[in-house]
Amino acid sequence: MKKSDNELHDRRKVAADAKKALLENFRKAQSESAPEREAKQAERLAIATAREERRAERERVKAEEQAELLRLEAERLAQLEAEARAEAEQREAADKQRISRVIEDEAARKAERDRRYAARKARQG
């Protein structure tokens, strides 16, 4: 039985040594690749920053375009309102002129009627 214990002990020692070697190689690889990893990290950060700047620029341009559209729409509405107001004033002026002509015509008819009445009374009297 002693022999199998030694074999087990040897196999465990070999496995532990292999594990230790793997861990050392991993740590060595980590320390050697640290500058590359930091460079890649810096590059990713630069890319992310540039992406964020482009997004902010797109949003700024979009906001400016939206403001310009709102301004143009406000100008268009103001112009339409001014045109409607001018048209209403013109219509009102035409109505007032028509009313004054009707009143003048009525006054002229009344004056003509009164003149005829006075002429008839003068002939009768």
QUIBEL-V982240 format. One record per pair of residues at least 12 apart in sequence whose C-alpha atoms are under 10 Angstrom apart, sorted by the first residue. I is the first residue (numbers start at 1). GAP is how many residues later the second one is. D is the distance in Angstrom with one decimal. If there is no record, write none. Layout:
i: [I;I]
gap: [GAP;GAP]
d: [D;D]
//
This chain:
none
//
